[in-house]
Amino acid sequence: MARILLAEDDAGQAFVLQSYLEHEGHDVRVAGDGLLALAEYRRSPPDLIVLDVMMPGLDGVDLCRLIRSESPVPIIMVTAKTDESDVLAGLDVGADDYVAKPYSPRLLVARIRAALRRSGLDSHLRRYEIGELVVDAERFEAALGGTPVDLTPREFGILAALATGPGRAFTRREILDLAVGFDHYALERTVDMHLFNLRRKIEHDATQPRYVLTVRGRGYKLADE
């Protein structure tokens, strides 16, 4: 069971989706405008947020930006605005998925289920240590030799994704699916850019990595002990 915050100003749609999610066994809280959603998020942090873009009080894009600055909680944006610029705006402020209205409640529930699985990185591995490197998925923190490493959300997401299977070689697409989620605009080659920056932060010598290793013909893996 997950705690889900549903920020939706359409009472009818909120009722239908809430019914589907509660049937799945989730604890669902509904907020009818952006300010109420922000207050509810801070009062009782959820495991996932379904966020309508067009809401009174505080729109979904601004709310997503605020929440993402405080938490890595999965956020699925739901909206009738489906222009490429609107989708990119939602993804740029940290949304994990973007669903267009009108939608099938069953499809949205399936997307929520997938997002919860991805956020369960720490259900497989809450804390991973190798040498001086520590990855704490529950706290959304990484440290090297006891010193915190300042990673972007995507850099940490990739590191935590690799940490779910130390020694296992992940393809770039697998890394994106685990770290980013469903994103038409995430390209596999962006993994290389994020890994380049990640190595600069966690490796003593980025040209001879000890932790994040390249697997020729496959992708990348996190070294195991």
Secondary structure by P-SEA (a helix, b strand, c coil): ccbbbbbcccaaaaaaaaaaaaaaccbbbbbccaaaaaaaaaaccccccccccccccccaaaaaaaaaaccccbbbbbcccccaaaaaaaaaacccccccccccaaaaaaaaaaaaaaacccccccccccccbbbbccccccccccccccccaaaaaaaaaaaccccccccaaaaaaaccccccccccaaaaaaaaaaaacccccccccccccccccbbbbcccc
